[in-house]
Amino acid sequence: MMASFSNFLNQGSNFLTGAAGSVANRLAKAGLPVGGIFSSNSNSNLQSNVGAPSSTGDWSVKVTVSDTVYNDLMADAPIFPESFKKFKGIRFPVTPFINMSHSAAYDARSVVHNNYPYYAYQNSQVDQMTIAGAFPVQNKNDGLNWIATLHFLRTVTKMYYGGGTNAGNPPPVCKLNGYGDYVYKDVPIVITNFTVELREQVDYIGVNVPTGPNQSAINEAQLGTVDPGLTAEAGYRQGSNVTSAVESSGSVNYVPTDSLISITVVPVYSRNKISTQFNLKDFASGKLTKGGNNNSGGFI
């Protein structure tokens, strides 16, 4: 009986020793000390496997317009800050949700006295995509970028109408980029819908928007009648005092500290580009996704 109990203890000890050895082995491969604390005289560096050869590049999701469209419509507008002009469009500050769908349509041909229909191929298409991301606002620059994003979306969903050049043209075509050359690289898109959530349970801060080219330096965040230290409900009550309430006007605009912006887009390709530049072999190799100097990319 004692021998059996002793064998049991030895098996348990061997198991713990093996488990500790496995843990120590994994920690060593990860560049971490067994005790979890680096010694003062240790020359070992903490290793990370999350990096990639192009991890220092900007792989964020962006919806932009061409230089020509931006210079024609937005370059001189003080509502667009310098940070917005760098990309000439929207750069999602956090990783957005993207819903992407591809479909191939087949027509079912029913045959008399047959258990299974025949399917005739019709066409393939990339369905509309939804891109939704949070837009946190923590300072004056974030607030100016939020306002510019809203105004950008309002602009690119309207046609050229009335006075000015290009009257009668449809809304501008945008470009979608994100996650690298083989995911979204200069994909031509049009925005068919966008939504902006102005939530009631968040605080709002006042942002002074420049009203002219000579006032571009006036971009400091200012507090209006609502104290940002208050909760959203208390701030609403304070701003709703009918005896002292004044309609907000002028260059101070109120921006939510957190909101969700969602856009619906569809890729668009000219008939000439599809006819002269697309072939399935180049697409399969990734050449048409990545693109090149001949502007043959953008296919997804």
Disulfide bonds with the S-S distance in Angstrom:
none
